[in-house]
Amino acid sequence: MYYVYFLLLSNTDIYKGSCANIDVRVKEHELGKVESTRNFRPVKLLGYEAYLLKSDALRREMFLKTTEGRRLLNYRDIINQERKRGRVVEGAALEKP
């Protein structure tokens, strides 16, 4: 299986990535071994999607990194859900460029 996963970063951004072993990859993010998220710890796994083919997972990841894909994720709703659960610091920026 291949996965596309979503991490909530400490600056309220959502990181999108893909991997073959989600447990190992999330641990790498948590330990600061991934350069792009190292300065935005702690990270929280918001969710993931599973695919049989690596090419499907990569295609989905690339789509989610486009403007249309970002709109699909609807950042504001995700952040508000996490805020209700007490997992996002009040006053964090919600607007995306």
N, C-alpha and C positions, 0 to 999 in steps of 0.2 A: 504494500500500500504506500501511497504517496500522499502528503498532506499539504494543504495551504492553511496557515495558522495566522491568528490575529493576536497581537500583544498590545496591551494598554501600557504606555510608557509614563514615567513620572511627570512629563510635561503635557500630558493628556493627548499626545499624538497616538495614532494607532499604527503599529508596525505590521506590515504584511510580509510573509515569507513562505517558503516551501521547503520540504525536507522529506526524507524517507523514515526517520525515527523521531517522532515528535517529542517524546520524553527527553531524549538526549539533547535535542536542539533547544528546547526551552531551558534546560539546565545550563547550557552554554550561555544563553542570554542572561540568566540569573547570576552566573559567575563572572560576567563581564568579559567573556571570551569573544564576543561579537562586537567588532569595532563600531558599527552603526548604532548600537543600543547601549554601549558601555557607559556613556555619560547620562543615561536616562533611566537608571535603575532606581527603585525596584520595578520590575515588569510583572504584568499579570496576564496570564493566558485568558483571553476573552472567548475564544472558540476556534474551531478548525473545521475544515472540509476534507473528506477522504476521497481519493481517486485511485483507480486501478493502474492507470498509465501515468508515467512521469510527465509525458508531454502534456497531458490534460491538466495536471497540477501546475506546471510552469505557465501554460497558457492562461489559466485562471488567475495566477499571481500577477502576471503582466497586465491583464485586464483590470484588476483591482487597483493597480498603481496608476491607471489613467484617470483623467478627470471624470469620465462617466462612471468608472468603477468606484471612485471615491464618493460620488453622489449616491451610488447604490448602497454603500455601507451606512450612509446617513450618520455621520459622526456625532451630531448633536444628540440623537436619540440614544446612541450607545453610551455616551458620556453621562447623560442624564440618568440612565438606568444604573450605572455604576455609582453615581452620586447618591442615589436613593439607597443603595446598599451600603453607603458609607465608605466607599473605596476610592473616592476622588476627593482631593482637598478642595474645600470651598474657595471660590475666587479664581479657580483655574480658568484659563482662556478657553472658550468654546468655539470661537470663530476660526474658521480655516481660511487660508489665503485663496 
